[in-house]
Every structure is written in C-alpha cells, then in structure tokens.
Amino acid sequence: MTSPELERTTILREADAAGGHLARICFKTGPPMFTGIELEWTVHDAADPARPVDRERLRAALGRHSPVTIDSTSPAEQLRHGSTVTVEPGGQLEISTAPRSSVAALILATEADIAQVNGLLKAAGLVLGRTGIDPWRPPRPVLDTPRYRAMRCVFDRGGPAGRTMMYSTAGLQVCLDAGEAVDLAARWAAVHAVGPPLLAAFATADRHAGRRTGWASARMAAWLAIDPARTRPVWSPARPHQDPIAAWTEYVLAAPLLCLREEVRTGHRRPGSPSPTGSTAHCRAHPPPTTSTTTSARSSHPCGHGGYLEVRYLDEQAGPEWTVPLAVLSALLVDPGTVRAARAISEPVADRWHPAARYGLGDPPLATAAAALLDLALEVLPRLDLPARLHEDTSRGVRRRLAAAKRGHR
C-alpha cells in the first residue's frame, strides 16, 4: 500500500494511484472543530486608485512579510497572529489564516492581522480594495513567474476571462472542516447548494476597469467563462446523492493539467496539455503526474483539499464586512439539522450560478432563498458564541443583507 505521506515529487504513474492519493489527502473526516479563512484584496495607491502598483512597491511595503515570489531573499515572516501573506499574479494581496477552533477566535486573530497589513500599506501610501474585482484598472500582470505565464497561456486559449481572473479578481474563501464521515455527504451537498443564493447576497463586483459590467459579480462571471472542466460545480441538484470522494476524484482526474514542471532546479514550467490528467494518452505523451500536480485543478466552488471544504464562490467584502459571510456559512453548518435546513432551502436554486453572478438579488428565486438562509443564520448565530461586539456587528450585517434580499424578492 502506498504511504499516505508522499513526497511532493512522488510520481503517480496510474490514474488509480492518483485517485487514491486524492481520496486520502482531500477528505480527512472527523469532528468539525476548525475554521479558517483566506482574504484577497486588490491593492491601490491611496491618492489615485487607478494608478498601477508594481512589484517593487509591494515588496517595500510588506518588508519581512513579503512572499518569496516578490522577494527571493525575504524570510516571509507570518503576521503576528499566524497569517501568511501571499501576492497573486495581478498584485492582489492575500492573507491565509491559521485554523482556529472557534469562529470568534478566528475573527479576532484575523482582525489583528488585517490591521497589521493595513499599517504596512498605509506607510507606503497604499490601501486595500473593497470589492471582488478591481473597479478602476484593467487586467495587467504584476508577477510574471513561469507558473503564471503557463497558466495564462492555457487560459488564453478560451478568451480573456482567464486574465481577468488572474489579474483583477479578489475572493473570500472560507475553509470548513469536512466533518464526520457520516455527515460528509450532507455537508458537501449543502456548501454547494447554498452557493448561488450566498453569491447573490454577497456580490460586490459590479464595476471593473472604470465601468459598470452589467454583472452583480463580474468576478464570478470571469470564473464561469473559464474552462468549465476546471470551474463547473462538482455537485448539482441533478445528482443529489453523489459520493463526495468519488465525485471529487473524478472531477480532478478529468480536469486538464494547467502546467508541467520541466526543470526542478529552475522551476521552469510549460503549459499543460488539454488532455485530462487521468487519461492514458496524457500519461504516455507527457511526464506522469506527481503528488504536487494531481490537485492542480482548482474550482471556484467548494473542494475537498487537505481535509476541509474550501468555499471559493464569495466576492471580497468591504472593510470589516468579511466577517458576515464567514459567520453565515459557519452558522448554516453548525449541526446536521441546520445543514439539512440550509440544503432544503437552497436546492431549488442550486444550479442558478449564472443568474446569481449576473443579477445577484435581482433574481427573485435567488432573493427568496437568500432571505430564508439569512433568517436561518440569524436564528442559529448565538450558537457561534461570539463576543457581544462581534455578535452585534455580525447580526447587523446579516440583517442588512436580509433586507436587501427581501427587497429583491418583491
């Protein structure tokens, strides 16, 4: 039997070996104890938000917290409360938190790390963006690593949406434990089903490159326009009882490989073949996949990865508003009963990804479902045991979105 602790460069020569590896690393079940979050922002000049911000300015601002992608000599120090800083291809700044055993602890630690980042940027005349896509600037590369060049080449085959996604978008990613094995299928279905109504409720990306886009979430519009083999939802109401492990493994192995590393020492990469990772033709024509490439297909929808469900369909929120969708998702998954209720509310609209991105709460069925989900979240919010200040701030934010959903319903 293959050891579960494989080196990242271990060659997986057969689709069955890759599938077994995915099943082991992506669905480590157990009591749902931890929550994490990844927050991504566009970065702007404080005086002129349309002015480009280059790599050197970001490096100078972040100092010892700079990732090695913008400073190869950086110690890449974590922020005070354990978050890691990365910089995306368009210069977007992202912090990835350490997992916390309570939502309250996660919010308090993340607030402190965001304040630290804001301080570093303010000293350099920079500010974080407040929406899910750059409202002022067109897509342009800030980091141009071999990996990102290979990705761009692959995405360019399908049109400009890939560049928009890489260089202009900013998402909010909530990481939730997969849960006990007996509850995994229900939690998996629920985080997919609630996606369209929550995307609609928290859409912030209607302006891009100085103009109205006609989309409530132009960020999700970009994702939807990329290769559907990589970005389509894994679960759908047409297959409500699918096995999550089998479905995710099939999805990843069928996705085209993004890039292939040709020289380990230089890190040079070339664009991947359009053929699926798991196909025999691919394995004959190119170097076989390794443990570092079998999970290279990343969806904009929930995916099992490292034992948790990573929810990737939400736009970044303005300022401290990121706590609201985090609390809503955590509340909706607080126990099997709320999971069932959230899924029942959402399943009739669970395939309305395009209307959610296009119209947001202007789509009546989505507005109705969003209002019911937010009502449910408010009902169970006290069970998150948030401190009084966080509970009040979060409740206020949920009620604002609930009022907007009810207006959309009418």
PLY file of the C-alpha trace (Angstrom):
ply
format ascii 1.0
element vertex 410
property float x
property float y
property float z
element edge 409
property int vertex1
property int vertex2
end_header
0.00 0.00 0.00
1.26 3.47 -0.87
2.19 5.55 2.15
-0.22 8.43 2.84
2.78 10.68 3.49
4.11 11.00 -0.04
6.82 13.39 -1.11
5.50 16.22 -3.27
7.54 14.93 -6.22
6.46 11.29 -5.94
5.46 10.14 -9.41
1.95 8.72 -9.69
2.08 6.57 -12.82
-1.52 5.35 -12.85
-4.89 7.05 -12.52
-5.81 4.68 -9.67
-2.77 5.78 -7.68
-3.60 9.44 -8.24
-7.21 8.78 -7.24
-6.18 7.00 -4.06
-3.86 9.86 -3.14
-6.62 12.41 -3.67
-9.05 10.45 -1.52
-6.53 10.31 1.33
-5.49 13.94 1.37
-8.77 15.63 0.45
-11.27 14.04 2.82
-9.84 13.56 6.30
-13.04 13.27 8.27
-13.59 13.90 11.97
-15.43 16.25 14.33
-15.85 19.72 12.73
-13.53 21.65 15.05
-11.65 24.22 12.96
-12.42 27.12 10.66
-10.06 29.17 8.51
-10.32 31.98 6.01
-8.35 33.36 3.09
-8.89 37.01 2.28
-7.76 38.51 -1.02
-7.77 42.19 -1.97
-6.71 44.31 -4.88
-4.16 46.90 -3.75
-4.35 50.58 -4.70
-2.48 53.83 -4.43
-4.24 55.77 -1.66
-4.30 59.03 -3.64
-5.06 57.57 -7.09
-6.70 54.12 -7.02
-6.41 53.79 -10.82
-2.61 54.09 -10.69
-0.80 50.76 -11.21
1.03 49.33 -8.20
4.17 47.45 -9.14
6.00 44.55 -7.55
8.77 46.67 -6.01
6.29 48.93 -4.23
4.53 45.91 -2.75
7.86 44.41 -1.68
8.90 47.63 0.05
5.56 47.90 1.83
5.44 44.31 3.09
9.10 44.15 4.12
9.92 40.96 6.03
6.40 39.65 5.36
6.92 39.70 1.59
6.42 36.30 -0.03
9.40 34.89 -1.90
7.53 35.38 -5.18
8.21 39.11 -4.93
11.47 38.93 -2.94
13.55 35.78 -3.18
15.60 36.82 -0.12
12.59 37.51 2.12
12.16 35.49 5.34
8.42 35.57 4.54
7.53 36.07 8.18
3.98 35.35 9.25
1.88 38.15 10.64
1.61 38.47 14.43
-1.34 36.08 14.72
-0.06 33.47 12.30
-1.47 34.50 8.93
0.68 34.01 5.85
0.94 36.76 3.22
0.97 35.95 -0.48
0.76 38.11 -3.60
-1.30 36.98 -6.59
-0.43 37.48 -10.29
-2.16 40.87 -10.60
-0.65 42.19 -7.38
-3.62 41.16 -5.22
-2.62 40.68 -1.59
-3.90 37.62 0.24
-3.66 36.52 3.84
-4.27 32.90 4.79
-5.07 32.38 8.43
-4.09 29.63 10.78
-7.12 27.44 11.55
-8.95 28.29 14.77
-11.18 26.20 16.99
-13.88 28.88 17.16
-15.23 31.49 14.77
-14.73 34.15 17.45
-11.04 33.31 17.82
-10.65 33.29 14.04
-12.26 36.72 13.65
-10.25 38.33 16.45
-6.92 36.98 15.19
-7.71 37.87 11.58
-8.82 41.39 12.51
-5.45 41.92 14.19
-3.51 40.60 11.20
-5.53 42.78 8.81
-4.78 45.80 10.99
-1.08 44.95 10.75
-1.27 44.71 6.96
-3.20 47.98 6.77
-0.48 49.65 8.79
2.26 48.39 6.50
0.38 49.53 3.40
-0.59 52.92 4.86
3.06 53.74 5.48
3.69 53.11 1.77
0.69 55.14 0.58
-1.33 52.03 -0.31
-4.79 50.76 0.62
-6.71 47.51 0.25
-9.57 47.28 -2.24
-13.17 46.84 -1.12
-14.77 44.72 -3.85
-14.41 41.38 -5.60
-12.85 42.85 -8.74
-10.64 45.86 -9.49
-13.09 48.73 -10.10
-10.53 51.04 -11.72
-7.77 49.19 -13.59
-7.82 46.71 -16.49
-6.08 43.36 -16.05
-2.28 43.57 -16.06
0.40 41.26 -14.68
2.43 42.28 -11.64
4.02 38.87 -11.05
5.13 37.02 -14.16
6.57 33.76 -12.85
6.97 30.68 -15.09
3.93 29.11 -13.44
1.76 32.16 -14.00
2.92 32.51 -17.61
1.98 28.87 -18.24
-1.43 29.39 -16.62
-2.04 32.49 -18.71
-1.17 30.62 -21.88
-3.68 27.88 -21.05
-6.43 30.33 -20.12
-5.81 32.47 -23.22
-6.98 29.55 -25.34
-10.50 30.26 -24.10
-10.52 34.06 -24.31
-9.80 36.99 -21.96
-11.63 35.71 -18.86
-8.55 33.91 -17.55
-6.53 37.11 -17.47
-9.36 38.93 -15.74
-9.50 36.22 -13.09
-5.73 36.13 -12.60
-5.04 39.86 -12.57
-8.20 41.60 -11.37
-10.31 39.46 -9.04
-10.36 39.20 -5.26
-12.20 36.42 -3.44
-13.12 35.48 0.09
-12.51 31.81 0.83
-13.97 30.10 3.89
-12.41 26.81 4.99
-14.67 24.47 6.95
-13.91 21.02 8.34
-15.29 18.20 6.22
-16.93 16.77 9.35
-17.61 13.23 10.50
-17.73 10.57 7.79
-21.45 10.03 8.38
-22.14 13.75 7.78
-19.72 14.34 4.91
-22.17 13.87 2.02
-24.73 16.22 3.59
-22.17 18.95 4.34
-20.69 18.57 0.84
-24.12 18.96 -0.78
-25.07 21.88 1.46
-21.99 24.02 0.79
-22.64 23.61 -2.93
-26.39 24.18 -2.73
-26.13 27.42 -0.73
-23.59 28.79 -3.22
-25.85 30.62 -5.70
-28.03 32.38 -3.08
-25.00 33.37 -0.98
-23.10 34.53 -4.06
-26.11 36.71 -4.87
-26.38 38.02 -1.30
-22.70 38.94 -1.05
-21.92 40.05 -4.62
-19.67 43.15 -4.62
-18.07 43.05 -8.07
-20.26 45.08 -10.42
-17.63 47.62 -11.58
-14.39 46.78 -13.39
-11.77 48.87 -15.17
-13.74 52.09 -14.68
-17.14 50.95 -15.92
-20.28 49.09 -14.97
-20.05 45.48 -16.09
-23.73 44.51 -16.15
-22.94 41.73 -13.66
-23.58 41.65 -9.92
-20.35 39.66 -9.64
-18.02 40.17 -12.56
-15.51 38.12 -10.56
-17.74 35.06 -10.80
-18.53 35.92 -14.41
-14.82 35.56 -15.16
-14.71 32.19 -13.41
-17.77 30.97 -15.28
-16.15 31.88 -18.61
-13.01 29.84 -17.93
-12.74 26.18 -18.94
-15.80 24.51 -17.32
-13.77 21.33 -16.77
-11.91 23.35 -14.15
-14.60 25.64 -12.73
-18.00 23.94 -13.00
-19.60 22.90 -9.69
-18.84 19.33 -8.70
-22.24 18.79 -7.08
-25.56 19.64 -8.67
-29.21 19.02 -7.78
-29.34 16.67 -10.76
-27.01 14.34 -8.79
-28.13 14.96 -5.21
-26.84 11.74 -3.66
-23.33 11.57 -5.12
-20.44 10.26 -3.07
-18.17 13.28 -2.40
-14.90 11.36 -2.52
-15.71 9.62 -5.80
-17.13 12.83 -7.33
-14.15 15.00 -6.39
-11.62 12.39 -7.51
-13.38 12.01 -10.86
-13.52 15.80 -11.25
-9.82 16.35 -10.57
-8.61 13.50 -12.75
-10.79 14.69 -15.64
-9.56 18.29 -15.45
-6.88 19.42 -17.91
-3.48 19.87 -16.28
-2.54 23.54 -16.01
1.23 23.28 -16.29
4.13 20.86 -16.23
7.42 21.46 -14.44
10.27 20.66 -16.83
13.29 21.56 -14.71
13.07 21.25 -10.93
16.12 23.45 -10.26
14.90 26.44 -12.26
11.21 25.88 -11.69
10.55 26.37 -15.41
7.05 25.37 -16.41
5.25 24.94 -19.67
1.51 24.96 -20.40
-0.28 21.70 -19.79
-1.89 19.56 -22.44
-5.64 19.87 -22.97
-5.91 16.13 -22.28
-7.13 15.09 -18.82
-4.69 14.31 -16.04
-6.01 10.79 -15.71
-6.05 9.77 -19.37
-3.69 7.12 -20.69
-2.80 9.34 -23.64
-1.66 12.08 -21.29
0.50 9.73 -19.28
2.23 8.47 -22.42
2.75 11.86 -24.02
3.98 13.83 -21.02
5.74 13.28 -17.69
3.35 11.47 -15.36
1.53 13.47 -12.70
3.08 13.80 -9.25
1.66 14.49 -5.83
2.20 18.20 -6.48
0.22 18.20 -9.73
-2.74 15.91 -9.12
-4.56 18.63 -7.17
-3.70 21.41 -9.61
-7.30 21.77 -10.80
-8.82 24.41 -8.51
-12.50 25.13 -8.65
-14.31 28.33 -7.82
-16.71 26.13 -5.89
-16.23 24.02 -2.75
-13.49 21.46 -2.99
-12.09 18.87 -0.64
-8.43 19.71 -0.02
-6.36 18.70 2.98
-9.38 17.51 4.95
-11.56 20.59 4.71
-14.12 22.14 2.40
-12.79 25.30 0.79
-15.68 27.54 -0.26
-14.45 29.74 -3.11
-17.56 31.38 -4.55
-17.73 34.57 -2.48
-16.57 38.05 -3.50
-14.31 40.00 -1.19
-16.28 42.33 1.07
-15.74 45.99 2.00
-13.61 46.60 5.09
-14.71 44.55 8.12
-17.74 43.11 6.30
-15.82 39.88 5.57
-16.96 38.61 8.98
-20.59 38.42 7.84
-20.38 35.67 5.16
-17.92 33.81 7.37
-20.43 33.79 10.24
-23.35 32.94 7.95
-21.62 29.89 6.45
-20.41 28.75 9.87
-23.92 29.11 11.31
-25.55 27.22 8.43
-23.19 24.28 9.05
-23.29 24.40 12.84
-25.01 20.99 13.17
-26.68 18.34 10.99
-30.09 19.94 11.50
-29.08 23.33 10.13
-27.20 21.60 7.30
-30.42 19.82 6.27
-32.46 23.02 6.57
-29.97 25.08 4.53
-29.87 22.45 1.81
-33.67 22.21 1.66
-33.93 25.99 1.26
-31.25 26.16 -1.42
-31.70 23.05 -3.53
-34.41 24.58 -5.80
-31.90 27.28 -6.88
-28.68 25.28 -6.51
-27.97 25.34 -10.26
-28.52 29.12 -10.71
-24.85 30.11 -10.74
-25.14 32.24 -13.87
-28.23 34.21 -12.68
-26.54 34.70 -9.30
-23.46 36.20 -10.93
-25.47 38.21 -13.44
-28.37 39.56 -11.41
-27.50 38.93 -7.77
-30.51 39.57 -5.57
-32.33 40.95 -8.64
-33.20 37.33 -9.43
-36.43 36.63 -7.45
-35.90 32.89 -6.78
-32.38 33.58 -5.52
-33.55 36.51 -3.40
-36.20 34.29 -1.79
-33.67 31.56 -0.99
-31.10 34.07 0.25
-33.65 35.65 2.62
-34.55 32.25 4.05
-30.89 31.31 4.52
-30.10 34.60 6.24
-33.13 34.17 8.51
-31.86 30.70 9.42
-28.35 32.05 10.05
-29.71 34.76 12.36
-31.67 32.13 14.28
-28.61 29.98 14.99
-25.99 32.75 15.17
-25.99 32.73 19.01
-24.62 29.18 18.87
-21.32 30.52 17.49
-20.70 32.12 20.92
-19.36 35.35 19.51
-18.39 38.08 21.97
-21.06 40.76 22.34
-19.36 43.25 19.99
-18.82 40.67 17.25
-22.31 39.25 17.65
-23.92 42.67 17.32
-21.77 43.71 14.34
-22.40 40.43 12.58
-26.14 40.43 13.27
-26.37 43.96 11.91
-24.56 42.92 8.73
-26.80 39.87 8.25
-29.92 41.99 8.73
-28.75 44.48 6.10
-28.39 41.72 3.57
-31.66 40.18 4.67
-33.42 43.49 3.99
-31.79 43.64 0.54
-32.89 40.06 -0.19
-36.47 40.85 0.79
-36.44 43.90 -1.50
-35.17 41.67 -4.31
-37.90 39.13 -3.58
-40.56 41.79 -4.02
0 1
1 2
2 3
3 4
4 5
5 6
6 7
7 8
8 9
9 10
10 11
11 12
12 13
13 14
14 15
15 16
16 17
17 18
18 19
19 20
20 21
21 22
22 23
23 24
24 25
25 26
26 27
27 28
28 29
29 30
30 31
31 32
32 33
33 34
34 35
35 36
36 37
37 38
38 39
39 40
40 41
41 42
42 43
43 44
44 45
45 46
46 47
47 48
48 49
49 50
50 51
51 52
52 53
53 54
54 55
55 56
56 57
57 58
58 59
59 60
60 61
61 62
62 63
63 64
64 65
65 66
66 67
67 68
68 69
69 70
70 71
71 72
72 73
73 74
74 75
75 76
76 77
77 78
78 79
79 80
80 81
81 82
82 83
83 84
84 85
85 86
86 87
87 88
88 89
89 90
90 91
91 92
92 93
93 94
94 95
95 96
96 97
97 98
98 99
99 100
100 101
101 102
102 103
103 104
104 105
105 106
106 107
107 108
108 109
109 110
110 111
111 112
112 113
113 114
114 115
115 116
116 117
117 118
118 119
119 120
120 121
121 122
122 123
123 124
124 125
125 126
126 127
127 128
128 129
129 130
130 131
131 132
132 133
133 134
134 135
135 136
136 137
137 138
138 139
139 140
140 141
141 142
142 143
143 144
144 145
145 146
146 147
147 148
148 149
149 150
150 151
151 152
152 153
153 154
154 155
155 156
156 157
157 158
158 159
159 160
160 161
161 162
162 163
163 164
164 165
165 166
166 167
167 168
168 169
169 170
170 171
171 172
172 173
173 174
174 175
175 176
176 177
177 178
178 179
179 180
180 181
181 182
182 183
183 184
184 185
185 186
186 187
187 188
188 189
189 190
190 191
191 192
192 193
193 194
194 195
195 196
196 197
197 198
198 199
199 200
200 201
201 202
202 203
203 204
204 205
205 206
206 207
207 208
208 209
209 210
210 211
211 212
212 213
213 214
214 215
215 216
216 217
217 218
218 219
219 220
220 221
221 222
222 223
223 224
224 225
225 226
226 227
227 228
228 229
229 230
230 231
231 232
232 233
233 234
234 235
235 236
236 237
237 238
238 239
239 240
240 241
241 242
242 243
243 244
244 245
245 246
246 247
247 248
248 249
249 250
250 251
251 252
252 253
253 254
254 255
255 256
256 257
257 258
258 259
259 260
260 261
261 262
262 263
263 264
264 265
265 266
266 267
267 268
268 269
269 270
270 271
271 272
272 273
273 274
274 275
275 276
276 277
277 278
278 279
279 280
280 281
281 282
282 283
283 284
284 285
285 286
286 287
287 288
288 289
289 290
290 291
291 292
292 293
293 294
294 295
295 296
296 297
297 298
298 299
299 300
300 301
301 302
302 303
303 304
304 305
305 306
306 307
307 308
308 309
309 310
310 311
311 312
312 313
313 314
314 315
315 316
316 317
317 318
318 319
319 320
320 321
321 322
322 323
323 324
324 325
325 326
326 327
327 328
328 329
329 330
330 331
331 332
332 333
333 334
334 335
335 336
336 337
337 338
338 339
339 340
340 341
341 342
342 343
343 344
344 345
345 346
346 347
347 348
348 349
349 350
350 351
351 352
352 353
353 354
354 355
355 356
356 357
357 358
358 359
359 360
360 361
361 362
362 363
363 364
364 365
365 366
366 367
367 368
368 369
369 370
370 371
371 372
372 373
373 374
374 375
375 376
376 377
377 378
378 379
379 380
380 381
381 382
382 383
383 384
384 385
385 386
386 387
387 388
388 389
389 390
390 391
391 392
392 393
393 394
394 395
395 396
396 397
397 398
398 399
399 400
400 401
401 402
402 403
403 404
404 405
405 406
406 407
407 408
408 409
